[in-house]
Amino acid sequence: MLSQPIWFIGCYDLLPEDTLQACIRKVRLFRGQYVCEFASDLGLDPSTLSRYENGKSIPPEHVMGKIKIIAASNSLSNVSDLR
């Protein structure tokens, strides 16, 4: 994981939020994490998180709840308002 969130670098605002998949990826990238790191934080297999980020599967409510909590704790208000 990066020592600073990606917003520190300055490109965070350019990441899209137009789909659920993009929002999940934005939360992960904002935290400076690889898929395997963020999946571990969520208690998921990395391939499952990858399917969520690529739109091949929709996360269940309990996973969305965890993502929303992480998003809110990182001041990602648009993302934390999902579903």
PyMOL Python script that loads the backbone (N, CA, C, O; Angstrom):
from pymol import cmd

cmd.read_pdbstr("""\
ATOM      1  N   MET A   1       0.844  -1.173   0.000  1.00  0.00           N
ATOM      2  CA  MET A   1       0.000   0.000   0.000  1.00  0.00           C
ATOM      3  C   MET A   1       0.890   1.237   0.000  1.00  0.00           C
ATOM      4  O   MET A   1       1.972   1.237   0.587  1.00  0.00           O
ATOM      5  N   LEU A   2       0.431   2.269  -0.653  1.00  0.00           N
ATOM      6  CA  LEU A   2       1.171   3.524  -0.668  1.00  0.00           C
ATOM      7  C   LEU A   2       1.142   4.175   0.703  1.00  0.00           C
ATOM      8  O   LEU A   2       0.210   3.964   1.480  1.00  0.00           O
ATOM      9  N   SER A   3       2.162   4.967   0.997  1.00  0.00           N
ATOM     10  CA  SER A   3       2.191   5.658   2.279  1.00  0.00           C
ATOM     11  C   SER A   3       1.209   6.828   2.307  1.00  0.00           C
ATOM     12  O   SER A   3       0.815   7.267   3.388  1.00  0.00           O
ATOM     13  N   GLN A   4       0.811   7.338   1.156  1.00  0.00           N
ATOM     14  CA  GLN A   4      -0.176   8.407   1.034  1.00  0.00           C
ATOM     15  C   GLN A   4      -1.292   7.935   0.120  1.00  0.00           C
ATOM     16  O   GLN A   4      -1.028   7.218  -0.845  1.00  0.00           O
ATOM     17  N   PRO A   5      -2.555   8.324   0.399  1.00  0.00           N
ATOM     18  CA  PRO A   5      -3.632   7.993  -0.540  1.00  0.00           C
ATOM     19  C   PRO A   5      -3.363   8.659  -1.889  1.00  0.00           C
ATOM     20  O   PRO A   5      -2.594   9.617  -1.974  1.00  0.00           O
ATOM     21  N   ILE A   6      -3.992   8.152  -2.925  1.00  0.00           N
ATOM     22  CA  ILE A   6      -3.744   8.666  -4.278  1.00  0.00           C
ATOM     23  C   ILE A   6      -4.156  10.132  -4.424  1.00  0.00           C
ATOM     24  O   ILE A   6      -3.611  10.838  -5.272  1.00  0.00           O
ATOM     25  N   TRP A   7      -5.106  10.602  -3.614  1.00  0.00           N
ATOM     26  CA  TRP A   7      -5.497  12.007  -3.744  1.00  0.00           C
ATOM     27  C   TRP A   7      -4.314  12.926  -3.492  1.00  0.00           C
ATOM     28  O   TRP A   7      -4.282  14.048  -3.997  1.00  0.00           O
ATOM     29  N   PHE A   8      -3.345  12.466  -2.717  1.00  0.00           N
ATOM     30  CA  PHE A   8      -2.147  13.244  -2.441  1.00  0.00           C
ATOM     31  C   PHE A   8      -1.386  13.545  -3.735  1.00  0.00           C
ATOM     32  O   PHE A   8      -0.774  14.605  -3.871  1.00  0.00           O
ATOM     33  N   ILE A   9      -1.430  12.608  -4.677  1.00  0.00           N
ATOM     34  CA  ILE A   9      -0.744  12.760  -5.954  1.00  0.00           C
ATOM     35  C   ILE A   9      -1.485  13.759  -6.846  1.00  0.00           C
ATOM     36  O   ILE A   9      -0.863  14.463  -7.642  1.00  0.00           O
ATOM     37  N   GLY A  10      -2.801  13.821  -6.713  1.00  0.00           N
ATOM     38  CA  GLY A  10      -3.565  14.826  -7.430  1.00  0.00           C
ATOM     39  C   GLY A  10      -4.416  14.340  -8.582  1.00  0.00           C
ATOM     40  O   GLY A  10      -5.049  15.163  -9.243  1.00  0.00           O
ATOM     41  N   CYS A  11      -4.466  13.057  -8.858  1.00  0.00           N
ATOM     42  CA  CYS A  11      -5.256  12.588  -9.996  1.00  0.00           C
ATOM     43  C   CYS A  11      -6.584  11.966  -9.571  1.00  0.00           C
ATOM     44  O   CYS A  11      -7.348  11.512 -10.423  1.00  0.00           O
ATOM     45  N   TYR A  12      -6.864  11.937  -8.301  1.00  0.00           N
ATOM     46  CA  TYR A  12      -8.075  11.307  -7.778  1.00  0.00           C
ATOM     47  C   TYR A  12      -9.347  11.867  -8.387  1.00  0.00           C
ATOM     48  O   TYR A  12     -10.247  11.102  -8.733  1.00  0.00           O
ATOM     49  N   ASP A  13      -9.444  13.168  -8.523  1.00  0.00           N
ATOM     50  CA  ASP A  13     -10.680  13.793  -9.016  1.00  0.00           C
ATOM     51  C   ASP A  13     -11.017  13.409 -10.454  1.00  0.00           C
ATOM     52  O   ASP A  13     -12.166  13.546 -10.874  1.00  0.00           O
ATOM     53  N   LEU A  14     -10.042  12.937 -11.205  1.00  0.00           N
ATOM     54  CA  LEU A  14     -10.273  12.576 -12.601  1.00  0.00           C
ATOM     55  C   LEU A  14     -10.838  11.169 -12.766  1.00  0.00           C
ATOM     56  O   LEU A  14     -11.271  10.806 -13.859  1.00  0.00           O
ATOM     57  N   LEU A  15     -10.840  10.380 -11.711  1.00  0.00           N
ATOM     58  CA  LEU A  15     -11.355   9.014 -11.804  1.00  0.00           C
ATOM     59  C   LEU A  15     -12.875   9.037 -11.933  1.00  0.00           C
ATOM     60  O   LEU A  15     -13.538   9.799 -11.230  1.00  0.00           O
ATOM     61  N   PRO A  16     -13.436   8.218 -12.816  1.00  0.00           N
ATOM     62  CA  PRO A  16     -14.892   8.244 -13.040  1.00  0.00           C
ATOM     63  C   PRO A  16     -15.677   7.644 -11.870  1.00  0.00           C
ATOM     64  O   PRO A  16     -15.162   6.837 -11.096  1.00  0.00           O
ATOM     65  N   GLU A  17     -16.924   8.061 -11.773  1.00  0.00           N
ATOM     66  CA  GLU A  17     -17.859   7.534 -10.766  1.00  0.00           C
ATOM     67  C   GLU A  17     -19.193   7.196 -11.419  1.00  0.00           C
ATOM     68  O   GLU A  17     -20.217   7.149 -10.737  1.00  0.00           O
ATOM     69  N   ASP A  18     -19.197   6.962 -12.725  1.00  0.00           N
ATOM     70  CA  ASP A  18     -20.457   6.812 -13.445  1.00  0.00           C
ATOM     71  C   ASP A  18     -21.079   5.422 -13.350  1.00  0.00           C
ATOM     72  O   ASP A  18     -22.248   5.255 -13.698  1.00  0.00           O
ATOM     73  N   THR A  19     -20.340   4.435 -12.894  1.00  0.00           N
ATOM     74  CA  THR A  19     -20.890   3.092 -12.731  1.00  0.00           C
ATOM     75  C   THR A  19     -20.470   2.537 -11.375  1.00  0.00           C
ATOM     76  O   THR A  19     -19.531   3.031 -10.751  1.00  0.00           O
ATOM     77  N   LEU A  20     -21.165   1.523 -10.937  1.00  0.00           N
ATOM     78  CA  LEU A  20     -20.803   0.861  -9.682  1.00  0.00           C
ATOM     79  C   LEU A  20     -19.374   0.341  -9.756  1.00  0.00           C
ATOM     80  O   LEU A  20     -18.607   0.487  -8.805  1.00  0.00           O
ATOM     81  N   GLN A  21     -19.016  -0.266 -10.885  1.00  0.00           N
ATOM     82  CA  GLN A  21     -17.677  -0.812 -11.062  1.00  0.00           C
ATOM     83  C   GLN A  21     -16.614   0.275 -10.924  1.00  0.00           C
ATOM     84  O   GLN A  21     -15.599   0.077 -10.257  1.00  0.00           O
ATOM     85  N   ALA A  22     -16.850   1.414 -11.552  1.00  0.00           N
ATOM     86  CA  ALA A  22     -15.893   2.520 -11.502  1.00  0.00           C
ATOM     87  C   ALA A  22     -15.756   3.052 -10.078  1.00  0.00           C
ATOM     88  O   ALA A  22     -14.663   3.430  -9.655  1.00  0.00           O
ATOM     89  N   CYS A  23     -16.851   3.081  -9.349  1.00  0.00           N
ATOM     90  CA  CYS A  23     -16.808   3.562  -7.970  1.00  0.00           C
ATOM     91  C   CYS A  23     -15.996   2.623  -7.079  1.00  0.00           C
ATOM     92  O   CYS A  23     -15.219   3.074  -6.237  1.00  0.00           O
ATOM     93  N   ILE A  24     -16.179   1.337  -7.267  1.00  0.00           N
ATOM     94  CA  ILE A  24     -15.414   0.370  -6.473  1.00  0.00           C
ATOM     95  C   ILE A  24     -13.926   0.527  -6.771  1.00  0.00           C
ATOM     96  O   ILE A  24     -13.102   0.545  -5.856  1.00  0.00           O
ATOM     97  N   ARG A  25     -13.588   0.639  -8.042  1.00  0.00           N
ATOM     98  CA  ARG A  25     -12.185   0.825  -8.433  1.00  0.00           C
ATOM     99  C   ARG A  25     -11.643   2.136  -7.867  1.00  0.00           C
ATOM    100  O   ARG A  25     -10.494   2.191  -7.427  1.00  0.00           O
ATOM    101  N   LYS A  26     -12.450   3.179  -7.875  1.00  0.00           N
ATOM    102  CA  LYS A  26     -12.010   4.478  -7.372  1.00  0.00           C
ATOM    103  C   LYS A  26     -11.665   4.403  -5.890  1.00  0.00           C
ATOM    104  O   LYS A  26     -10.662   4.970  -5.456  1.00  0.00           O
ATOM    105  N   VAL A  27     -12.487   3.710  -5.116  1.00  0.00           N
ATOM    106  CA  VAL A  27     -12.198   3.558  -3.687  1.00  0.00           C
ATOM    107  C   VAL A  27     -10.859   2.848  -3.503  1.00  0.00           C
ATOM    108  O   VAL A  27     -10.027   3.272  -2.701  1.00  0.00           O
ATOM    109  N   ARG A  28     -10.660   1.773  -4.247  1.00  0.00           N
ATOM    110  CA  ARG A  28      -9.410   1.011  -4.132  1.00  0.00           C
ATOM    111  C   ARG A  28      -8.204   1.858  -4.528  1.00  0.00           C
ATOM    112  O   ARG A  28      -7.214   1.910  -3.798  1.00  0.00           O
ATOM    113  N   LEU A  29      -8.283   2.511  -5.666  1.00  0.00           N
ATOM    114  CA  LEU A  29      -7.165   3.313  -6.140  1.00  0.00           C
ATOM    115  C   LEU A  29      -6.904   4.514  -5.245  1.00  0.00           C
ATOM    116  O   LEU A  29      -5.751   4.886  -5.028  1.00  0.00           O
ATOM    117  N   PHE A  30      -7.955   5.118  -4.730  1.00  0.00           N
ATOM    118  CA  PHE A  30      -7.802   6.242  -3.816  1.00  0.00           C
ATOM    119  C   PHE A  30      -6.953   5.836  -2.616  1.00  0.00           C
ATOM    120  O   PHE A  30      -6.146   6.621  -2.116  1.00  0.00           O
ATOM    121  N   ARG A  31      -7.147   4.600  -2.163  1.00  0.00           N
ATOM    122  CA  ARG A  31      -6.380   4.089  -1.023  1.00  0.00           C
ATOM    123  C   ARG A  31      -4.988   3.604  -1.416  1.00  0.00           C
ATOM    124  O   ARG A  31      -4.193   3.230  -0.554  1.00  0.00           O
ATOM    125  N   GLY A  32      -4.689   3.608  -2.723  1.00  0.00           N
ATOM    126  CA  GLY A  32      -3.383   3.192  -3.192  1.00  0.00           C
ATOM    127  C   GLY A  32      -3.146   1.702  -3.045  1.00  0.00           C
ATOM    128  O   GLY A  32      -2.024   1.271  -2.778  1.00  0.00           O
ATOM    129  N   GLN A  33      -4.198   0.913  -3.218  1.00  0.00           N
ATOM    130  CA  GLN A  33      -4.096  -0.526  -3.010  1.00  0.00           C
ATOM    131  C   GLN A  33      -4.199  -1.307  -4.314  1.00  0.00           C
ATOM    132  O   GLN A  33      -4.868  -0.904  -5.265  1.00  0.00           O
ATOM    133  N   TYR A  34      -3.499  -2.453  -4.313  1.00  0.00           N
ATOM    134  CA  TYR A  34      -3.669  -3.433  -5.377  1.00  0.00           C
ATOM    135  C   TYR A  34      -4.960  -4.198  -5.118  1.00  0.00           C
ATOM    136  O   TYR A  34      -5.507  -4.146  -4.017  1.00  0.00           O
ATOM    137  N   VAL A  35      -5.442  -4.903  -6.128  1.00  0.00           N
ATOM    138  CA  VAL A  35      -6.667  -5.695  -5.995  1.00  0.00           C
ATOM    139  C   VAL A  35      -6.551  -6.662  -4.810  1.00  0.00           C
ATOM    140  O   VAL A  35      -7.483  -6.787  -4.015  1.00  0.00           O
ATOM    141  N   CYS A  36      -5.413  -7.340  -4.695  1.00  0.00           N
ATOM    142  CA  CYS A  36      -5.260  -8.327  -3.619  1.00  0.00           C
ATOM    143  C   CYS A  36      -5.312  -7.678  -2.240  1.00  0.00           C
ATOM    144  O   CYS A  36      -5.822  -8.289  -1.301  1.00  0.00           O
ATOM    145  N   GLU A  37      -4.801  -6.457  -2.090  1.00  0.00           N
ATOM    146  CA  GLU A  37      -4.824  -5.768  -0.795  1.00  0.00           C
ATOM    147  C   GLU A  37      -6.243  -5.330  -0.421  1.00  0.00           C
ATOM    148  O   GLU A  37      -6.688  -5.535   0.709  1.00  0.00           O
ATOM    149  N   PHE A  38      -6.944  -4.728  -1.379  1.00  0.00           N
ATOM    150  CA  PHE A  38      -8.301  -4.265  -1.109  1.00  0.00           C
ATOM    151  C   PHE A  38      -9.239  -5.450  -0.893  1.00  0.00           C
ATOM    152  O   PHE A  38     -10.124  -5.401  -0.039  1.00  0.00           O
ATOM    153  N   ALA A  39      -9.042  -6.509  -1.668  1.00  0.00           N
ATOM    154  CA  ALA A  39      -9.850  -7.721  -1.490  1.00  0.00           C
ATOM    155  C   ALA A  39      -9.663  -8.277  -0.080  1.00  0.00           C
ATOM    156  O   ALA A  39     -10.631  -8.691   0.559  1.00  0.00           O
ATOM    157  N   SER A  40      -8.441  -8.287   0.397  1.00  0.00           N
ATOM    158  CA  SER A  40      -8.161  -8.762   1.747  1.00  0.00           C
ATOM    159  C   SER A  40      -8.873  -7.906   2.793  1.00  0.00           C
ATOM    160  O   SER A  40      -9.432  -8.439   3.752  1.00  0.00           O
ATOM    161  N   ASP A  41      -8.855  -6.592   2.618  1.00  0.00           N
ATOM    162  CA  ASP A  41      -9.556  -5.689   3.542  1.00  0.00           C
ATOM    163  C   ASP A  41     -11.054  -5.966   3.569  1.00  0.00           C
ATOM    164  O   ASP A  41     -11.709  -5.798   4.598  1.00  0.00           O
ATOM    165  N   LEU A  42     -11.588  -6.391   2.429  1.00  0.00           N
ATOM    166  CA  LEU A  42     -13.027  -6.666   2.328  1.00  0.00           C
ATOM    167  C   LEU A  42     -13.374  -8.113   2.667  1.00  0.00           C
ATOM    168  O   LEU A  42     -14.549  -8.475   2.723  1.00  0.00           O
ATOM    169  N   GLY A  43     -12.357  -8.936   2.890  1.00  0.00           N
ATOM    170  CA  GLY A  43     -12.593 -10.348   3.175  1.00  0.00           C
ATOM    171  C   GLY A  43     -12.996 -11.133   1.939  1.00  0.00           C
ATOM    172  O   GLY A  43     -13.771 -12.086   2.020  1.00  0.00           O
ATOM    173  N   LEU A  44     -12.459 -10.720   0.782  1.00  0.00           N
ATOM    174  CA  LEU A  44     -12.805 -11.346  -0.490  1.00  0.00           C
ATOM    175  C   LEU A  44     -11.588 -11.972  -1.139  1.00  0.00           C
ATOM    176  O   LEU A  44     -10.450 -11.640  -0.809  1.00  0.00           O
ATOM    177  N   ASP A  45     -11.839 -12.872  -2.056  1.00  0.00           N
ATOM    178  CA  ASP A  45     -10.794 -13.388  -2.931  1.00  0.00           C
ATOM    179  C   ASP A  45     -10.517 -12.306  -3.978  1.00  0.00           C
ATOM    180  O   ASP A  45     -11.455 -11.657  -4.442  1.00  0.00           O
ATOM    181  N   PRO A  46      -9.265 -12.096  -4.358  1.00  0.00           N
ATOM    182  CA  PRO A  46      -8.970 -11.074  -5.370  1.00  0.00           C
ATOM    183  C   PRO A  46      -9.736 -11.263  -6.683  1.00  0.00           C
ATOM    184  O   PRO A  46     -10.096 -10.278  -7.329  1.00  0.00           O
ATOM    185  N   SER A  47      -9.987 -12.499  -7.082  1.00  0.00           N
ATOM    186  CA  SER A  47     -10.729 -12.712  -8.332  1.00  0.00           C
ATOM    187  C   SER A  47     -12.172 -12.235  -8.208  1.00  0.00           C
ATOM    188  O   SER A  47     -12.767 -11.787  -9.189  1.00  0.00           O
ATOM    189  N   THR A  48     -12.735 -12.329  -7.007  1.00  0.00           N
ATOM    190  CA  THR A  48     -14.098 -11.833  -6.785  1.00  0.00           C
ATOM    191  C   THR A  48     -14.136 -10.324  -6.920  1.00  0.00           C
ATOM    192  O   THR A  48     -15.014  -9.781  -7.590  1.00  0.00           O
ATOM    193  N   LEU A  49     -13.185  -9.638  -6.286  1.00  0.00           N
ATOM    194  CA  LEU A  49     -13.125  -8.182  -6.402  1.00  0.00           C
ATOM    195  C   LEU A  49     -12.904  -7.768  -7.852  1.00  0.00           C
ATOM    196  O   LEU A  49     -13.494  -6.793  -8.318  1.00  0.00           O
ATOM    197  N   SER A  50     -12.077  -8.488  -8.551  1.00  0.00           N
ATOM    198  CA  SER A  50     -11.838  -8.198  -9.966  1.00  0.00           C
ATOM    199  C   SER A  50     -13.126  -8.310 -10.774  1.00  0.00           C
ATOM    200  O   SER A  50     -13.372  -7.491 -11.659  1.00  0.00           O
ATOM    201  N   ARG A  51     -13.942  -9.308 -10.482  1.00  0.00           N
ATOM    202  CA  ARG A  51     -15.229  -9.443 -11.179  1.00  0.00           C
ATOM    203  C   ARG A  51     -16.141  -8.261 -10.878  1.00  0.00           C
ATOM    204  O   ARG A  51     -16.862  -7.796 -11.760  1.00  0.00           O
ATOM    205  N   TYR A  52     -16.118  -7.769  -9.635  1.00  0.00           N
ATOM    206  CA  TYR A  52     -16.923  -6.586  -9.295  1.00  0.00           C
ATOM    207  C   TYR A  52     -16.436  -5.363 -10.077  1.00  0.00           C
ATOM    208  O   TYR A  52     -17.238  -4.605 -10.622  1.00  0.00           O
ATOM    209  N   GLU A  53     -15.122  -5.180 -10.125  1.00  0.00           N
ATOM    210  CA  GLU A  53     -14.562  -4.013 -10.807  1.00  0.00           C
ATOM    211  C   GLU A  53     -14.734  -4.075 -12.321  1.00  0.00           C
ATOM    212  O   GLU A  53     -14.759  -3.036 -12.981  1.00  0.00           O
ATOM    213  N   ASN A  54     -14.850  -5.266 -12.871  1.00  0.00           N
ATOM    214  CA  ASN A  54     -15.014  -5.419 -14.315  1.00  0.00           C
ATOM    215  C   ASN A  54     -16.464  -5.594 -14.742  1.00  0.00           C
ATOM    216  O   ASN A  54     -16.733  -5.826 -15.920  1.00  0.00           O
ATOM    217  N   GLY A  55     -17.402  -5.487 -13.807  1.00  0.00           N
ATOM    218  CA  GLY A  55     -18.818  -5.554 -14.122  1.00  0.00           C
ATOM    219  C   GLY A  55     -19.325  -6.944 -14.449  1.00  0.00           C
ATOM    220  O   GLY A  55     -20.404  -7.085 -15.024  1.00  0.00           O
ATOM    221  N   LYS A  56     -18.575  -7.970 -14.096  1.00  0.00           N
ATOM    222  CA  LYS A  56     -19.001  -9.340 -14.379  1.00  0.00           C
ATOM    223  C   LYS A  56     -19.845  -9.913 -13.255  1.00  0.00           C
ATOM    224  O   LYS A  56     -20.457 -10.971 -13.405  1.00  0.00           O
ATOM    225  N   SER A  57     -19.878  -9.212 -12.128  1.00  0.00           N
ATOM    226  CA  SER A  57     -20.660  -9.642 -10.979  1.00  0.00           C
ATOM    227  C   SER A  57     -21.001  -8.409 -10.157  1.00  0.00           C
ATOM    228  O   SER A  57     -20.284  -7.409 -10.197  1.00  0.00           O
ATOM    229  N   ILE A  58     -22.093  -8.483  -9.413  1.00  0.00           N
ATOM    230  CA  ILE A  58     -22.514  -7.374  -8.558  1.00  0.00           C
ATOM    231  C   ILE A  58     -22.284  -7.781  -7.107  1.00  0.00           C
ATOM    232  O   ILE A  58     -22.705  -8.865  -6.701  1.00  0.00           O
ATOM    233  N   PRO A  59     -21.632  -6.942  -6.326  1.00  0.00           N
ATOM    234  CA  PRO A  59     -21.364  -7.306  -4.934  1.00  0.00           C
ATOM    235  C   PRO A  59     -22.650  -7.380  -4.117  1.00  0.00           C
ATOM    236  O   PRO A  59     -23.568  -6.587  -4.324  1.00  0.00           O
ATOM    237  N   PRO A  60     -22.714  -8.338  -3.185  1.00  0.00           N
ATOM    238  CA  PRO A  60     -23.876  -8.413  -2.303  1.00  0.00           C
ATOM    239  C   PRO A  60     -23.899  -7.217  -1.341  1.00  0.00           C
ATOM    240  O   PRO A  60     -22.909  -6.499  -1.195  1.00  0.00           O
ATOM    241  N   GLU A  61     -25.019  -7.027  -0.708  1.00  0.00           N
ATOM    242  CA  GLU A  61     -25.208  -5.864   0.167  1.00  0.00           C
ATOM    243  C   GLU A  61     -24.169  -5.776   1.283  1.00  0.00           C
ATOM    244  O   GLU A  61     -23.711  -4.680   1.607  1.00  0.00           O
ATOM    245  N   HIS A  62     -23.786  -6.915   1.879  1.00  0.00           N
ATOM    246  CA  HIS A  62     -22.824  -6.832   2.991  1.00  0.00           C
ATOM    247  C   HIS A  62     -21.453  -6.354   2.499  1.00  0.00           C
ATOM    248  O   HIS A  62     -20.739  -5.677   3.239  1.00  0.00           O
ATOM    249  N   VAL A  63     -21.077  -6.693   1.270  1.00  0.00           N
ATOM    250  CA  VAL A  63     -19.816  -6.201   0.704  1.00  0.00           C
ATOM    251  C   VAL A  63     -19.957  -4.723   0.365  1.00  0.00           C
ATOM    252  O   VAL A  63     -19.044  -3.940   0.626  1.00  0.00           O
ATOM    253  N   MET A  64     -21.084  -4.333  -0.212  1.00  0.00           N
ATOM    254  CA  MET A  64     -21.316  -2.920  -0.520  1.00  0.00           C
ATOM    255  C   MET A  64     -21.275  -2.091   0.751  1.00  0.00           C
ATOM    256  O   MET A  64     -20.777  -0.965   0.747  1.00  0.00           O
ATOM    257  N   GLY A  65     -21.797  -2.645   1.839  1.00  0.00           N
ATOM    258  CA  GLY A  65     -21.748  -1.938   3.119  1.00  0.00           C
ATOM    259  C   GLY A  65     -20.319  -1.653   3.541  1.00  0.00           C
ATOM    260  O   GLY A  65     -20.016  -0.554   4.005  1.00  0.00           O
ATOM    261  N   LYS A  66     -19.438  -2.632   3.384  1.00  0.00           N
ATOM    262  CA  LYS A  66     -18.023  -2.441   3.732  1.00  0.00           C
ATOM    263  C   LYS A  66     -17.378  -1.388   2.824  1.00  0.00           C
ATOM    264  O   LYS A  66     -16.613  -0.542   3.286  1.00  0.00           O
ATOM    265  N   ILE A  67     -17.696  -1.452   1.533  1.00  0.00           N
ATOM    266  CA  ILE A  67     -17.130  -0.490   0.586  1.00  0.00           C
ATOM    267  C   ILE A  67     -17.602   0.924   0.915  1.00  0.00           C
ATOM    268  O   ILE A  67     -16.819   1.872   0.857  1.00  0.00           O
ATOM    269  N   LYS A  68     -18.877   1.064   1.259  1.00  0.00           N
ATOM    270  CA  LYS A  68     -19.425   2.377   1.614  1.00  0.00           C
ATOM    271  C   LYS A  68     -18.752   2.936   2.858  1.00  0.00           C
ATOM    272  O   LYS A  68     -18.461   4.130   2.921  1.00  0.00           O
ATOM    273  N   ILE A  69     -18.501   2.088   3.845  1.00  0.00           N
ATOM    274  CA  ILE A  69     -17.835   2.530   5.078  1.00  0.00           C
ATOM    275  C   ILE A  69     -16.422   3.013   4.756  1.00  0.00           C
ATOM    276  O   ILE A  69     -15.993   4.062   5.237  1.00  0.00           O
ATOM    277  N   ILE A  70     -15.711   2.251   3.948  1.00  0.00           N
ATOM    278  CA  ILE A  70     -14.353   2.649   3.556  1.00  0.00           C
ATOM    279  C   ILE A  70     -14.390   3.948   2.768  1.00  0.00           C
ATOM    280  O   ILE A  70     -13.565   4.833   2.992  1.00  0.00           O
ATOM    281  N   ALA A  71     -15.344   4.070   1.844  1.00  0.00           N
ATOM    282  CA  ALA A  71     -15.468   5.282   1.036  1.00  0.00           C
ATOM    283  C   ALA A  71     -15.744   6.489   1.928  1.00  0.00           C
ATOM    284  O   ALA A  71     -15.128   7.541   1.760  1.00  0.00           O
ATOM    285  N   ALA A  72     -16.659   6.341   2.866  1.00  0.00           N
ATOM    286  CA  ALA A  72     -17.003   7.449   3.758  1.00  0.00           C
ATOM    287  C   ALA A  72     -15.820   7.838   4.632  1.00  0.00           C
ATOM    288  O   ALA A  72     -15.598   9.021   4.887  1.00  0.00           O
ATOM    289  N   SER A  73     -15.061   6.851   5.091  1.00  0.00           N
ATOM    290  CA  SER A  73     -13.911   7.153   5.951  1.00  0.00           C
ATOM    291  C   SER A  73     -12.794   7.845   5.176  1.00  0.00           C
ATOM    292  O   SER A  73     -11.895   8.434   5.776  1.00  0.00           O
ATOM    293  N   ASN A  74     -12.846   7.779   3.851  1.00  0.00           N
ATOM    294  CA  ASN A  74     -11.873   8.453   3.008  1.00  0.00           C
ATOM    295  C   ASN A  74     -12.461   9.685   2.330  1.00  0.00           C
ATOM    296  O   ASN A  74     -11.887  10.205   1.374  1.00  0.00           O
ATOM    297  N   SER A  75     -13.599  10.149   2.822  1.00  0.00           N
ATOM    298  CA  SER A  75     -14.270  11.356   2.303  1.00  0.00           C
ATOM    299  C   SER A  75     -14.645  11.240   0.825  1.00  0.00           C
ATOM    300  O   SER A  75     -14.618  12.232   0.096  1.00  0.00           O
ATOM    301  N   LEU A  76     -14.989  10.050   0.392  1.00  0.00           N
ATOM    302  CA  LEU A  76     -15.480   9.827  -0.980  1.00  0.00           C
ATOM    303  C   LEU A  76     -17.008   9.829  -0.933  1.00  0.00           C
ATOM    304  O   LEU A  76     -17.634   8.780  -1.082  1.00  0.00           O
ATOM    305  N   SER A  77     -17.601  10.988  -0.729  1.00  0.00           N
ATOM    306  CA  SER A  77     -19.039  11.077  -0.482  1.00  0.00           C
ATOM    307  C   SER A  77     -19.890  10.547  -1.623  1.00  0.00           C
ATOM    308  O   SER A  77     -20.890   9.875  -1.373  1.00  0.00           O
ATOM    309  N   ASN A  78     -19.526  10.827  -2.865  1.00  0.00           N
ATOM    310  CA  ASN A  78     -20.323  10.324  -3.996  1.00  0.00           C
ATOM    311  C   ASN A  78     -20.342   8.807  -4.022  1.00  0.00           C
ATOM    312  O   ASN A  78     -21.372   8.202  -4.318  1.00  0.00           O
ATOM    313  N   VAL A  79     -19.226   8.198  -3.719  1.00  0.00           N
ATOM    314  CA  VAL A  79     -19.128   6.740  -3.733  1.00  0.00           C
ATOM    315  C   VAL A  79     -19.873   6.143  -2.553  1.00  0.00           C
ATOM    316  O   VAL A  79     -20.522   5.107  -2.693  1.00  0.00           O
ATOM    317  N   SER A  80     -19.788   6.779  -1.394  1.00  0.00           N
ATOM    318  CA  SER A  80     -20.444   6.219  -0.213  1.00  0.00           C
ATOM    319  C   SER A  80     -21.966   6.299  -0.298  1.00  0.00           C
ATOM    320  O   SER A  80     -22.655   5.682   0.514  1.00  0.00           O
ATOM    321  N   ASP A  81     -22.505   7.045  -1.262  1.00  0.00           N
ATOM    322  CA  ASP A  81     -23.959   7.149  -1.446  1.00  0.00           C
ATOM    323  C   ASP A  81     -24.523   6.097  -2.405  1.00  0.00           C
ATOM    324  O   ASP A  81     -25.706   6.143  -2.743  1.00  0.00           O
ATOM    325  N   LEU A  82     -23.698   5.161  -2.841  1.00  0.00           N
ATOM    326  CA  LEU A  82     -24.147   4.148  -3.801  1.00  0.00           C
ATOM    327  C   LEU A  82     -25.295   3.317  -3.264  1.00  0.00           C
ATOM    328  O   LEU A  82     -25.417   3.086  -2.061  1.00  0.00           O
ATOM    329  N   ARG A  83     -26.128   2.878  -4.181  1.00  0.00           N
ATOM    330  CA  ARG A  83     -27.261   1.984  -3.932  1.00  0.00           C
ATOM    331  C   ARG A  83     -27.990   2.354  -2.694  1.00  0.00           C
ATOM    332  O   ARG A  83     -28.971   1.703  -2.337  1.00  0.00           O
TER     333      ARG A  83
END
""", "prot")
cmd.dss("prot")
cmd.show_as("cartoon", "prot")
cmd.util.cbc("prot")
cmd.orient("prot")
